[in-house]
């Protein structure tokens, strides 16, 4: 179905036009992680917060607060439809049928999102947070980011004339065609759409996915958007996110804090044993440096070999490889995120070689800041050395840079994320909390309180991390 994008934007006189119309309109890996959380950590609580890293874009001055509240409330009222649950229960994902347990599907049937807290800060940004059990709050991540992104884009479109809108979308389509034409020249290309959270709009993402499907043939391997995969009979793809090691590491930290307050050593030991049973032995009883590997061990048990793709950069890829237990070498491959992709790809291959293993059958999945230029370069650099694949994000379905006929930058993509910020659990009838941290392979991308970030860097170090200050 062809959408008249200029006409739809110009005549946007709907009383209410929901951005998210299905709970499946999320990244597939959120559903994979949700089952993981539901199965292993149902009693853990978490708070997520929206973070706009593009500080120059004052979202609270662009997006109407009432409109944002209405969009968020609309998602809160959604539930999974029966047909969607049947698809999740019966579809084959990564060559495996019934990866979602019947009890989980039944639980999903009653799932609804928890509440939110919304206010404006003094810097023209929104303070948007979600608090509840981890299994409840985790699903807000993609919905929140995609809603805020699209509301910002709608505000930018609202000031344009019908002719300007026509020119904008004509240029956007031409740019997409040029990208597809270049991608078609790459022999053996494997690429997927990873753009849900920062898309221009749902309809534009759907248009881009359909264009990739129609023109890349077997080179297009699927989409991370579960709803688009469901609707168009495409492969739903995804791995896992930084969220898992962030929460498990924070949980390990919190357990140590709670146990250390017990002065009776015998009682402290009993308490620690109880946490090990309630959560995970590695998380509870060993240094929190090892919690990042507990994620992989549990993930392997739940999903098997096909989805054993690791994400090593939560606290720095170099320390991850240096401290990794032997079983990690058997993983299918690695998703490259915050490190220079050429350095990161070579580092993974070198690490495997040091373990006496070849990378030729391993997966190198590049997913950070991709567009055609670096996709071409990475494909040429690593093809023949490993199985190369790409998760094409923001610039797949939100690249209207230089397309505005008046030269406005109002539709340029921004760096918007929703991260877990606090982790907790109930102990002796009261909630215990601690901050969550992500360090990444880029010093400037760390999230968490300054004190917590400092504490974590003391443990994990900064080996291989970019942009470390000279006086650090």
DAUR-V440198 format. One line per field, one symbol per residue. ss: DSSP state (~ for helix, > for strand, _ for the rest). phi: phi as a letter, one per 20 degrees, with the letter a starting at -180 (. if undefined). burial: + if it has 16 or more other C-alpha atoms within 10 Angstrom, else -. A space follows every 50 residues. Layout:
ss=???
phi=???
burial=???
This chain:
ss=____~~~~~~________________>~~~~~~~~~~~~~____>>>>>> >>______~~~~__~~~~~~~~~~~~_____~~~~~~~~~_>>__>>___ _~~~~~~~~_______>>>>_____>>>>>>>>~~~~__~~~~~~~~~~~ ~~~~~~~~___~~~~~~~~~~~~~~~~~~~~~~_______>>>__~~~__ _~~~~~~~~~~~~~~~~~~>>>>_>~~~~~~~___>_____~~~~~~~~~ ~~~~~~~~~~____~~~~~~~~~~~~~~__~~~~~__~~~~~~~~~~~~~ ~~~_~~~_>>______~~~~~~~__~~~~~__>>>>____~~~~~~~~~~ ~~~~________>>>>_____~~~~~~~~~~~>__>>>>>>>_~~~~___ _______________>>>>>>>>>>>>__>>>>>>__>___>~~~_>__~ ~~~~~~~~~~_____>______
phi=.edeffffffdfdffbdfeddbfffbfgfffffffgfgfdcfeedbddcf cefeffeeffedefffffgfffffffefcffgfffffffdfedlmdemfe fgffgfffgdfbfffbccbdefdmdeeccccrfgfefgffgfgfffffgf ffffffffeefffffffgffffffffffffffffeefmgcbcecdgfdff afffffffffffffddlffedqcffffffffdldfecrdbcggfffffff ffffgfffffeeffffffffffffffffdbgffeddfffeffefgfffff ffdmffdedeceegcoffffffdffffffefgrceeceegffffffffff ffffemceegdeeddebdmebggffffffffdfndaedbcdeegffcbdd fmdffemfdfdffdedccdfdbcbbeblmbedcbfeccemecgfefcpfg ffgfffffeemcgmeemfgfef
burial=----++--++--------++-+++++++++++++++++--++++++++++ ++----+-++-++-+--+--++-+++--++---++--++-+-+-----++ ----+--+--++++++--------++-+++++++++++++++++++++++ ++++-++--+-+-++++++-+++-+++-++--++----++++++++++++ ++-++++++--++-++--++++++++++++---+++++++++++++++++ ++++++--+--------+---+--++--+++++++--+++++++++--++ -++---+++++++++++++++------++-+++++++++-+--++-+++- ++------+--+++++++-+++--++-++--++-++++++++++++++++ +-++-----+++++-++++++++++------++++++++++++--+++-- -++--+---+++-+++------
